[in-house]
Amino acid sequence: MVVLVSEQYSKAAQGAAQSSWMQMWGLNTYLYGPKDDLKHRLLWREVYSAEEEAQLKALVCEAESRGLTFVYALSPGQDIVFSSSCDLTLLKRKLRQVSDLGCQAFALLFDDIDHSMCQSDTEAFSSFAHAQVTVANEIFRFLGEPPVFLFCPTEYCSSLCTPCVSKSPYMLTIGEDLLPGISVIWTGNKVISRELSAESLAEVQAVLQRPPLIWDNLHANDYDSRRVFLGPFKGRPPGLRAHLRGLLLNPNCEFEANFIPLHTLGSWYKEVKEEGKGDEEAYSVERALSAALQDWMKELSLPLQPGRQVRPTDLKPSTLSVKSKSSDSSDNQHGAQPKCPITSSQSTGALTSDEIPADPVASQDLKAGENQVSKSSSHEKSSRRGLCSGRAPLSEAQVRLLVGLYYLPHEHGPPARNLLQDLTWLKANCHCVSVNGSGKKALPQKVEDWRARVGRFLAVCDDVALLHSAVVNSINRAVLYDLYPYIWDLRNTLLVAKAFICWLEGRILSEGSPLGSWKNCFHWCGASSGAELHGVEAEPWVFKGGLSGEVQMLLPVGTSSELFSHPPPLFPTSRLYNIRPFQQKDKVELYRMVFQLHQRGKGSQDAAISHPDFIGDRQELLSSISQPPYKMFLYCSIHASI
């Protein structure tokens, strides 16, 4: 059994699309347990209404028509009284209702609940495990001992077992007392396991007295609103088959983000089923990812609306003989020309001549100066006029970049890895080019290395900006609405990082000012990435934010975390802002804006009219912008919505 856990989708349209994908890639089971179905967990005692019955029956019939086993999951553990005959009757009534809709496979979940029992349960059962096993066995018999009946224990991974897997009284009770026809769900060493090994599964199998069924959270992202996982299924060698009863994949919350995870899972399952192959034909992550990317490119070219209102024709999966491109080729493709947002004829006053382009067409060397920036901006506007005549799919280079930026919970893809390495190195070696250095002249080679890294780092930032525009203008609007919040977040974070790097080279402050010292600036910065800080064995939710969060850790933002908390607009838009180093000539414009805001609130009859700078001085703007640990300027550069 290789299945998909539907913890997010209860709508028939997405369920049908998902069933189509599963049938296409050889997966065979669909487990229903969506968080937006309150009667799955919180209101588990309540039966479904006639309308809800119709929707659920449509999913059951859709799965059956595709040759998939539909598993209905129920989570009563939060408040069930195990010794209550009333609760047991309500549980049976609920599952009987679902059974009458044609469902013949079930799952009873007791995950993520408190181990404590009420007084009546304590008097009726010898242990928490005994209470769960008693209810599970009775429900299993009540349903006629169906061929597929799953049980999720409260200790569902090694890290939750006390004191360990082999000595856990809870696990030993489950293994001894649970009826043999019931499969037990397991997530591995962790809730989100980086890898699964045959040795660890053999230990679990011995304790449970049956092979476990893996509930794989590799691509689940419901614990972090800033992360999505587009990478391939990996870290689970096909040789695990002998120790498994099946495998479930818990997907991303966003439906469209699951194309590559499910596609590569299908490739993995194909290798698991086919025995007798040589090592050269075993499951290859690179080969499977390459094939999935080719098929996703076709999907991205379809004019789908949110909710997949226009269904694609079945795609013929690419053969796994497609050779994967090297990481170098996926990291260095900066020549793509996506569609860009429409520019506005309005500008932001005197600041326009010094803008860092919002979506530059090519990366620029920092020594090029304002003239080159101005030329690039003109070229950019010209390119936009040609690119924005209609919507288009993303290029292959952009899709590879997208996957590399949002890869897997325990590892970044090559583009994200290189970006973090370059930012860390540039910050550590900025003394080579700073006018506020130690006074010693840096070696020319060191300066060249710094500038080369700057060019590479800014090129990736520019590629992400182009990717943002391409996604906003993509023909596939279903993918846009699912992925836009993540790309919006990363693009805005990289704007700050880009401005910071530009400031590192061109910052002019006197070392005589304590606030202007480099040491004072960098004590605000993080010293390491999230993985280094918490260790590779930590659960991914320990450090939130993914790539955006790790970039943020390397910036001297101090308490200015609001720079990174700007939520995406309700509707995807190309209205963007830029961030660049503050310049003294900006003081005039800044004071003017503060004065205008003051006038709007106070009216024209105000003593400050004769002294317009008084308002800015009263707000201490001059002191706050003349000697800060670091200073940036944020402005809006494009005014156009999609």
PyMOL commands that set and color helices and strands:
alter all, ss='L'
color gray80, all
select helices_A, chain A and resi 12-24+38-40+50-65+85-100+119-124+128-142+158-160+169-177+198-208+238-243+255-273+279-281+285-300+327-331+349-354+366-387+396-405+414-428+430-432+444-472+477-506+514-516+518-522+530-534+540-542+546-553+561-564+586-602+607-610+613-618+621-626
alter helices_A, ss='H'
color red, helices_A
select strands_A, chain A and resi 2-6+29-32+69-74+105-109+148-152+183-186+213-216+246-249+577-581+632-636
alter strands_A, ss='S'
color yellow, strands_A
deselect
rebuild
show_as cartoon
